[in-house]
Amino acid sequence: MTPKNRYPIPAERFRCEIEVKHSRFITTIAATDTPEAALSFISAIKQEFPDATHNCWAYLIGPPGSTDRIGLSDDGEPHGVAGKPMLTTIQHSGLGDITAVVTRYFGGTKLGKGGMVKAYTLAVKTALEQLKVTEKIDWVELSLHFDYQYLGHIERLLPNFEVVLKEKQFAEKINLLLMLPEENYSDLYTQLTDLTSGQIELIKKE
């Protein structure tokens, strides 16, 4: 089971464009981990496309499918034809911490409400299909100090906890600086303490 603080998110800002009956729909997607970050991203896109007919948007903060920290706007389009279908699409995308802005340049042919819902949905879906995805992980930094006799055992243990070794120092004792996912810290702490019969110093960096 995937921990709540670990889930897929956009790996980078991504943009693509579709055309529907001569109207241009430019979708820009980014990872945003707070409502403030989402609104800042939306503002930047509006500044980039100030002459657009509409800059509609939707965001979802938190794990995939979240409903508690969301936002949306039709930005002058008829109510419910842009922001809502965009939000529904990202809520079903399997991604968290995501904001989508669809910039529309009207092409002269009216789409009707149903046509606009389909167009805004398609614009976001098209971007999501091409979007590179990464994983949100809350990392913690940990320093370990222990006697040389434990080094081999500890080095064999660390990969089980997705540890990234940042630094190794050989002094009077072995000093390791490492990073690992937050949810693995407690189990690693227990196993290292048991392995060394408590003869290890662990310092968790805040």
C-alpha positions in Angstrom: 0.0 0.0 0.0 1.4 3.4 -1.0 1.7 5.8 2.0 -0.4 8.9 1.8 2.6 11.2 1.7 3.9 9.3 -1.4 2.2 9.5 -4.7 2.7 10.3 -8.4 3.0 14.0 -9.4 4.0 15.8 -12.6 7.8 15.6 -13.1 8.1 18.9 -14.9 6.1 21.8 -16.4 4.5 20.5 -19.6 2.6 22.2 -22.4 0.7 21.0 -25.5 -1.9 22.3 -27.9 -4.9 21.0 -29.7 -7.3 22.7 -32.1 -11.1 22.3 -32.1 -13.1 24.0 -34.8 -10.3 26.6 -35.3 -10.1 27.5 -31.6 -6.7 26.9 -30.0 -6.5 25.2 -26.7 -3.1 25.4 -25.0 -2.7 23.3 -21.9 0.0 23.9 -19.4 0.5 21.6 -16.4 2.8 21.8 -13.4 3.3 20.2 -10.0 2.1 22.5 -7.2 2.1 21.4 -3.5 0.1 24.3 -2.0 -2.9 26.4 -3.1 -0.5 29.4 -3.1 1.9 27.7 -5.5 -1.1 26.8 -7.7 -2.4 30.3 -7.9 1.1 31.7 -8.5 1.5 29.3 -11.5 -1.9 30.3 -12.8 -1.0 34.0 -12.5 2.2 33.4 -14.5 0.3 31.6 -17.3 -2.2 34.5 -17.5 0.7 37.0 -17.8 2.2 34.8 -20.5 -1.0 34.8 -22.5 -2.6 38.2 -21.7 -4.3 38.4 -25.1 -6.0 34.9 -24.8 -9.8 34.7 -24.9 -9.8 32.7 -21.7 -7.3 31.2 -19.3 -9.3 28.5 -17.5 -7.8 26.5 -14.7 -8.2 23.8 -12.1 -5.9 22.5 -9.3 -5.8 19.7 -6.9 -3.4 19.7 -3.9 -2.6 16.5 -2.0 -2.9 12.8 -3.0 -4.6 11.7 -6.2 -8.4 12.2 -6.2 -8.3 14.7 -3.3 -11.4 16.9 -2.8 -10.5 19.1 0.1 -7.9 21.4 -1.4 -9.1 22.1 -4.9 -9.9 25.1 -7.1 -11.3 25.9 -10.5 -12.3 28.8 -12.8 -14.2 29.1 -16.1 -12.5 32.5 -16.6 -15.5 34.0 -18.5 -16.6 30.8 -20.3 -20.2 29.7 -19.6 -20.5 28.3 -16.1 -19.4 24.7 -15.7 -18.0 24.1 -19.2 -14.3 24.5 -18.4 -13.1 24.5 -14.8 -15.3 21.6 -13.7 -14.5 19.2 -16.5 -10.8 20.1 -16.1 -10.9 19.4 -12.4 -12.8 16.1 -12.9 -10.1 15.1 -15.4 -7.2 15.7 -13.1 -9.1 14.1 -10.2 -9.2 10.9 -12.2 -5.7 11.2 -13.5 -4.0 9.3 -10.7 -1.8 12.3 -10.0 -1.6 14.6 -7.0 -0.3 18.1 -6.4 -1.3 19.2 -9.9 -2.5 22.4 -11.6 -3.7 22.7 -15.2 -4.4 25.9 -17.1 -6.1 25.8 -20.5 -5.5 28.9 -22.6 -8.1 29.4 -25.3 -7.9 31.5 -28.4 -11.4 31.7 -30.0 -11.4 30.6 -33.6 -14.7 32.1 -34.7 -16.9 29.0 -34.5 -19.0 28.5 -31.4 -18.8 25.1 -29.8 -21.9 25.1 -27.7 -21.8 24.0 -24.0 -21.4 20.3 -24.7 -18.7 21.0 -27.3 -16.8 23.2 -24.8 -16.9 20.6 -22.1 -15.5 18.0 -24.5 -12.8 20.4 -25.8 -11.6 21.4 -22.3 -11.6 17.7 -21.2 -9.7 16.7 -24.3 -7.2 19.5 -23.9 -6.3 18.3 -20.4 -6.4 14.6 -21.3 -4.1 15.1 -24.2 -1.5 16.8 -22.0 -1.8 14.1 -19.3 -1.2 11.4 -21.8 2.2 13.0 -22.7 3.1 14.2 -19.2 6.2 12.8 -17.5 5.5 11.6 -14.0 7.6 11.3 -10.9 6.9 10.3 -7.3 6.5 12.7 -4.4 8.6 11.5 -1.5 9.1 13.2 1.8 12.8 12.7 2.5 14.6 12.8 5.8 18.3 13.2 6.4 20.0 10.9 8.9 23.5 10.7 10.2 24.8 7.4 11.7 27.9 6.9 14.0 28.9 3.4 14.8 31.9 1.0 15.3 33.7 -0.5 12.4 32.6 -4.0 13.2 29.0 -3.2 12.1 29.8 -1.6 8.7 29.2 -4.7 6.6 26.0 -5.6 8.3 24.6 -2.0 8.0 25.6 -1.6 4.4 23.7 -4.8 3.5 20.7 -3.5 5.5 20.4 0.0 4.1 19.2 -0.8 0.5 16.0 -2.5 2.0 14.9 1.0 3.1 15.6 2.9 -0.2 18.5 4.7 1.4 20.6 7.2 -0.6 24.1 7.4 0.8 25.4 10.9 0.6 28.7 10.7 2.5 30.9 8.1 4.3 33.7 9.1 6.7 36.2 6.9 8.4 37.3 8.3 11.7 37.4 6.8 15.2 34.0 5.5 14.2 32.2 5.2 10.9 30.1 8.2 10.1 27.4 7.9 7.4 25.2 10.7 6.1 22.2 9.4 4.2 18.7 10.2 3.0 15.6 8.0 3.1 11.9 8.2 2.7 10.2 9.5 5.8 7.9 6.4 6.1 10.9 4.1 6.3 12.7 5.9 9.1 11.0 4.2 12.1 11.6 0.6 10.8 15.2 1.4 9.9 15.8 3.0 13.4 14.5 -0.2 15.0 16.5 -2.6 12.9 19.8 -0.6 13.3 19.3 -0.4 17.1 18.6 -4.2 17.2 21.5 -5.0 14.9 24.0 -3.1 17.0 22.4 -3.8 20.4 22.0 -0.1 20.8 25.6 0.7 20.0 24.8 3.2 17.3 24.1 6.9 17.3 21.4 8.1 15.0 20.7 11.8 14.4 17.7 12.8 12.4 18.2 16.1 10.7 15.1 18.4 10.8 
